[in-house]
């Protein structure tokens, strides 16, 4: 399946879930962030169901810290409508970039990458179609944020990401990394095996070579990387559940 070309290739996604989530302590002192309860069930359940609904067929969970309970909860993914496989760091934290490099044998020629604390609302299918059609080395989904939901960290121009900087307040940084990107495997295959590095290293390399395309979305993102984000995501999911329950009651 992963050897096919163009948009005929089924969507495979690497889900980065190996961090220690210290910003959510003490909640995450005894459980991985992926299993934090949100709107009545583990956050990972919401992610996997959403991914399946978006047409993602294969999810490779890149995990390390507290990997065992993640495996026990998600299993093979069948009950969420996707196939789940696992790539573990192997005793040492590899960083977000190193984790993807380690998972390459499971990911195929083209794949998506999503952060383990993100819950998105924009269409992945649309992004995937554009990514395949452009045949670019990498593509980042971006949202015009203007420092609303978090500090903006992206500048775009001419369909490309031209700057990606975290922790910098600058009027030129109008957009924010939406939480999902797409890559050709060759971008990572050139890096020395098992190197410990952040995904930002790959993104900056692509930007330097004018090779990081942008896919602008209009729908806001949700995340549980902080307690404020957790509260917002909980409220959004509860509202959605109330709408579904109300529709069922009227049926």
C-alpha positions as MATLAB code, in Angstrom:
seq = 'XXXXXXXXXXXXXXXXXXXXXXXXXXXXXXXXXXXXXXXXXXXXXXXXXXXXXXXXXXXXXXXXXXXXXXXXXXXXXXXXXXXXXXXXXXXXXXXXXXXXXXXXXXXXXXXXXXXXXXXXXXXXXXXXXXXXXXXXXXXXXXXXXXXXXXXXXXXXXXXXXXXXXXXXXXXXXXXXXXXXXXXXXXXXXXXXXXXXXXXXXXXXXXXXXXXXXXXXXXXXXXXXXXXXXXXXXXXXXXXXXXXXXXXXXXX';
ca = [
       0.000    0.000    0.000;
       2.741    2.450    0.933;
       4.605    1.841   -2.317;
       1.955    3.379   -4.551;
       2.447    6.817   -6.037;
       0.564   10.088   -5.879;
      -2.690   10.457   -4.017;
      -3.572    6.814   -4.559;
      -1.330    6.076   -1.604;
      -3.367    5.527    1.536;
      -2.706    8.018    4.295;
      -0.247    6.925    6.951;
       0.335    9.197    9.925;
       3.020    9.319   12.601;
       1.538   10.412   15.922;
       4.184   11.899   18.217;
       3.321   10.700   21.714;
       6.643   10.180   23.434;
       6.991   13.308   25.559;
       6.791   13.607   29.341;
       4.169   16.390   29.285;
       5.648   18.242   32.254;
       3.337   21.232   31.687;
       0.439   19.024   32.772;
       2.013   17.846   36.037;
       0.832   16.476   38.393;
      -1.859   15.079   36.052;
       0.736   13.368   33.857;
       2.985   12.182   36.669;
       1.310    8.765   36.548;
      -0.151    8.612   33.023;
       0.975    9.566   29.510;
      -0.551   12.708   28.032;
      -2.301   10.608   25.362;
      -4.424    8.958   28.048;
      -5.457   12.084   29.936;
      -9.272   11.967   30.266;
     -11.019   14.542   28.077;
     -14.817   14.681   27.772;
     -15.226   11.281   29.361;
     -12.480    9.240   27.706;
      -8.772    9.174   26.913;
      -7.619   11.940   24.575;
      -6.091    9.339   22.263;
      -9.540    7.871   21.582;
     -10.742   11.238   20.231;
      -7.634   11.543   18.068;
      -7.831    8.053   16.566;
     -11.531    8.293   15.742;
     -11.003   11.664   14.110;
      -8.084   10.367   12.062;
     -10.115    7.382   10.883;
     -12.925    9.717    9.877;
     -10.451   11.782    7.873;
      -9.414    8.790    5.795;
      -6.184    7.914    7.606;
      -5.773    4.144    7.392;
      -2.538    3.620    9.330;
      -1.381    5.367   12.497;
       2.126    4.770   13.795;
       2.306    5.938   17.401;
       5.826    7.121   18.186;
       6.098    6.570   21.914;
       8.687    6.163   24.603;
       7.735    7.491   28.021;
       4.951    5.287   29.435;
       4.561    3.428   26.150;
       3.034    0.319   27.717;
      -0.292    1.864   28.825;
      -0.637    3.514   25.399;
      -0.238    0.108   23.731;
      -2.682   -1.490   26.137;
      -5.289    1.182   25.501;
      -5.104    1.544   21.727;
      -4.241   -2.037   20.787;
      -4.389   -2.602   17.050;
      -6.712    0.384   16.601;
      -9.555   -1.604   15.116;
     -12.166   -0.308   17.540;
     -11.293    3.253   16.478;
     -11.473    2.572   12.736;
      -7.734    2.655   11.976;
      -4.775    0.294   12.042;
      -2.381    1.214   14.856;
       1.255    0.200   15.017;
       3.998    1.365   17.354;
       7.532    2.697   17.145;
       9.215    2.997   20.540;
      12.249    5.164   21.258;
      13.988    2.196   22.865;
      15.129    3.395   26.267;
      16.189    6.941   25.422;
      14.273    9.958   24.181;
      15.072   10.483   20.497;
      13.352   13.845   20.117;
      10.446   14.442   17.751;
      12.656   14.266   14.670;
      14.581   11.230   15.877;
      11.328    9.435   16.661;
      10.129    9.898   13.074;
      13.483    8.761   11.698;
      13.257    5.638   13.868;
       9.726    4.949   12.567;
      10.554    5.346    8.852;
      10.322    1.608    8.040;
       6.635    1.727    9.050;
       5.742    4.994    7.346;
       6.341    4.488    3.620;
       7.352    6.985    0.943;
       4.967    9.760    1.998;
       3.332   10.321    5.351;
       1.745   12.819    7.713;
       3.044   13.793   11.157;
       0.779   15.049   13.941;
       1.560   16.075   17.491;
       0.204   13.817   20.199;
      -1.521   16.674   21.997;
      -3.367   18.071   18.930;
      -7.004   17.681   17.980;
      -7.667   19.355   14.651;
     -10.749   20.365   12.709;
      -9.497   21.051    9.167;
      -9.608   18.426    6.412;
      -6.579   16.138    6.233;
      -7.810   14.766    2.914;
      -7.595   18.221    1.365;
      -4.053   18.724    2.635;
      -2.999   15.277    1.434;
      -4.327   15.928   -2.080;
      -2.415   19.202   -2.327;
       0.759   17.647   -0.932;
       0.689   14.781   -3.411;
      -0.141   17.047   -6.356;
       2.739   19.423   -5.619;
       5.231   16.595   -5.047;
       7.058   18.792   -2.534;
       9.497   17.439    0.035;
       7.507   18.807    2.960;
       4.343   20.720    3.738;
       3.186   22.381    6.945;
      -0.449   23.153    7.715;
      -0.667   26.712    9.017;
      -3.413   28.845   10.537;
      -3.610   32.647   10.584;
      -3.368   32.998   14.311;
      -2.282   36.596   15.055;
      -1.185   35.399   18.529;
      -4.756   34.454   19.496;
      -4.576   30.817   20.607;
      -0.832   30.760   21.208;
       2.199   32.740   20.073;
       2.346   32.816   16.270;
       5.518   31.201   14.948;
       5.263   31.064   11.135;
       5.733   33.501    8.277;
       4.508   32.464    4.830;
       5.046   33.888    1.353;
       4.297   32.577   -2.133;
       2.975   29.246   -0.921;
       6.045   28.556    1.181;
       6.963   28.733    4.851;
       9.789   31.271    4.910;
      10.261   31.509    8.681;
       9.500   29.244   11.625;
      10.507   30.580   15.025;
       9.191   29.662   18.454;
       9.272   32.055   21.381;
       9.723   35.188   19.245;
       7.224   38.068   19.095;
       7.414   39.519   15.598;
       4.776   41.201   13.432;
       5.874   39.090   10.467;
       4.940   35.882   12.277;
       1.218   35.984   11.555;
       0.546   32.233   11.326;
       1.045   29.248   13.590;
       2.061   25.658   13.005;
      -1.334   23.928   12.929;
      -0.040   20.666   14.370;
       0.208   18.500   11.258;
       2.771   18.314    8.457;
       3.439   16.032    5.486;
       6.799   14.725    4.322;
       8.519   12.591    1.765;
      10.575    9.957    3.543;
      13.765   11.022    1.781;
      13.862   14.168    3.920;
      14.565   11.992    6.969;
      16.453    9.192    5.244;
      19.415   11.548    4.681;
      19.899   11.976    8.432;
      22.274    9.727   10.357;
      20.466    6.766   11.919;
      19.317    7.114   15.549;
      20.403   10.719   15.870;
      18.601   12.609   18.640;
      17.032   15.759   17.213;
      13.885   17.852   17.083;
      11.520   17.963   14.118;
      12.329   21.665   13.904;
      15.768   20.754   12.533;
      14.138   19.136    9.488;
      11.697   21.998    9.036;
      14.460   24.611    9.184;
      16.482   22.653    6.631;
      13.545   22.592    4.243;
      12.919   26.312    4.744;
      16.561   27.092    3.971;
      16.218   25.257    0.657;
      12.820   26.799   -0.180;
      11.339   23.332    0.147;
       8.686   23.666    2.829;
       5.280   24.331    1.290;
       2.412   25.679    3.357;
      -1.220   24.597    3.409;
      -3.330   27.314    4.978;
      -6.429   26.196    6.862;
      -9.330   28.283    8.174;
     -10.472   26.206   11.146;
      -8.872   26.701   14.552;
      -6.927   23.968   16.313;
      -7.335   22.432   19.757;
      -4.640   20.973   21.993;
      -4.023   19.629   25.472;
      -0.426   20.716   25.875;
      -1.413   23.053   28.711;
      -4.188   23.214   31.283;
      -5.800   26.107   29.405;
      -5.737   24.106   26.180;
      -7.121   21.099   28.007;
     -10.068   23.132   29.298;
     -10.837   24.527   25.833;
     -10.659   21.090   24.222;
     -12.882   19.612   26.920;
     -15.480   22.362   26.366;
     -15.428   21.883   22.575;
     -15.879   18.114   22.800;
     -18.639   18.419   25.411;
     -20.467   20.842   23.137;
     -20.149   18.437   20.219;
     -21.432   15.583   22.368;
     -24.412   17.669   23.465;
     -25.232   18.400   19.839;
     -25.094   14.714   18.914;
     -27.213   13.738   21.920;
     -29.747   16.433   21.071;
     -29.984   15.264   17.459;
     -30.560   11.692   18.631;
     -33.302   12.812   21.021;
     -35.095   14.624   18.195;
     -34.806   11.690   15.795;
];
